[in-house]
Amino acid sequence: VDSAGGSASVTFTTATSISLTPSIGDKNTIINVTGKGYADSAFVSIFFNSELMTTNPVTVETDSFGNFFAEFIVPVDIPGAHTVRATDGVGYTATATFTNPRQISLDAGNGYSLAALTITGAGFDPSSTISLTWDGSPLSVLPLPLTTDLSGGFKAFFTVPNDTAGRHDINATDLSGHKASTTYTIVPYISITPERLFQGDLVWITGRGFSGVATISLTWDGVQLATEPSSITTTLVGDFTASFRIPVNSFGYHRVVAVDQNGNLISAQYLIASSTIDVSMGVGSLYFRGEVAAFYGLISQNGQPFNASVIAANLYLPNGTMQ
């Protein structure tokens, strides 16, 4: 207002906000909530995620400037980010994030059973023994016992259990009962031995990581294979072993596919490689001019007799000329 009675005004708008102290912790952590920019003399409700909190004081009311202070106890022990929301009866609302930093992670989220994995953890009690489980059963790790460092972290190594295809739960728990979890997804695997054989030769195929007690179908370049046993069924943990004879003898790579009744599928390549054919000849005994000589030939490939349907033989004299 000036001396002549004129006046002017400016409106200041205070942004509604809340702050948390601390903003990191776990279950039973006491959080102090400070709010600003709310309606004056308004009642405030505080939520952790979607759950209404019991606060201290029980009734939270802003002052004449729209500020408030309250505290509550974190009700859950769930790792990750959580939303704290404070709202008054007029409609002013603000949120802040509270983080439970406890976590475990793997160096691979999916792969074969019996694979070697590394697991790391953070946010547990310092110098606490950690128990690990796979789908609720104890998981053997190295080192043993597994103990967190002074910052609540750990690192360990384990072999993926021989189990069925799909997602499996891994849980870590410290001595105070603090938990964190992650998952690992098993995919199928097959191997064929021995390698580089030929048509008619017997090979063995082993598989793991399929559905438990499931029928397996095998194909070679898209054609159904005749196997032994004729009907292949996996074990409770998704394993199988069978044999078959190589159906073709064309050189190069061939695709073998294994699929179970639930659609879990894996393919592998089998190489039929070219190799030298060995020919050894024998004439039995000594022959003289005018006698009929009998020649014997043995043709082999990879040390095995080879059935050659057409043989052309040339006879060379000692001077190198062909007879």
Helices and strands as residue ranges (DSSP letters): E 17-21, E 30-36, E 43-48, E 51-52, E 60-61, E 68-73, E 80-88, E 93-100, E 103-106, E 110-111, E 116-122, E 131-134, E 137-138, E 154-159, E 166-173, E 179-186, E 189-193, E 202-208, E 215-220, E 223-224, E 227-228, E 232-233, E 240-245, E 252-260, E 265-272, E 277-282, E 296-301, E 304-305
